[in-house]
Amino acid sequence: MNEPTNEQMQKEAKIKQDICEIGRKVYEKGFGAANDGNISVRLSTNEIWITPTGVSKGALQPEMLVKVNGQGEVLEGELRPTSEMKMHLKVYEMRPDIGGIVHVHPPYATAFAIAGLPLDFATLPESVVLLGTIPVAKYATPSTQALPESIASHVMNHQGVLLENHGALTWGKDLQTAYYLMESLEFTAKINWIARQMNGARELSVERVQELVALREKMGFMGETPVGVICPPGIDVCSASEQSTSIKESQTLTVKIDEQQMEQIVNRVTEAVISRLQLPKIK
């Protein structure tokens, strides 16, 4: 086995320091109590640095981290890797473009996960562009093979998932991106929860969301996005009640048009029948 070069050693030292820094950030933000959460960075095609089991993210030190291969076998490190490592390996396996993953239990996002509510609201422009939709992955017992299987159907078309009755998981091209996605996810969940306690969340119209989706694509973001709601003409945001009113008005208009057309048809048929029978027209 070749000895690592000085450049490789510096790169790995930086990665390990970054993981510890992100660990402190998520702990200080209250995204995980005690030993909750895990973080990883892909070093190469078959090498991953990941956090150990049983250590608070706020107390991480570089020497505590564990290097594993794509099969989860330990390559370097004294501690055992997180018991939820398989979830990270599944994302890396399915997405060669992913370089970093963050799993934590942020309060508002976890509340939505417990309620079984995906973050698919078109309420904040930034969320539509940066996050897209965040689905809820079916509950699976932590540390079991069922956990990576539960997220598999969501990995390709999203940048993260809510883990039902568990927490949240985000992935990105690098660790910083994955972390900022987690921040955005929690912020989106918090704002939507607060709005629901007030007068209800009002969403962007379909037309405004389409503009944001075009911007999202120009920025290189892919995956599913919220669709927006049908608002009254000239209205950019509306609530569920306003949306319902708009739909009812549209349906009523359609019915009226159909009735008018039917009346015209009946009149024409009546005139034709009277003409054929040579009866006087009814006035």
Secondary structure, DSSP 8 states (H G I E B T S, - for coil): -----HHHHHHHHHHHHHHHHHHHHHHHTTS-STT--EEEEEEETTEEEE-BTT--GGG--GGG-EEE-TT--EEE-SS-B-TTHHHHHHHHHH-TT--EEEEE--HHHHHHHHHT--B-----HHIIIII--B-EE----TTSTHHHHHHGGGTTT-SEEEETTTEEEEEESSHHHHHHHHHHHHHHHHHHHHHHHTT---EEBHHHHHHHHHHHHHTT--S-----B---TT-SEE-HHHHHHHHHHHHHHHHHHHHHHHHHHHHHHHHHHHHHHT-----
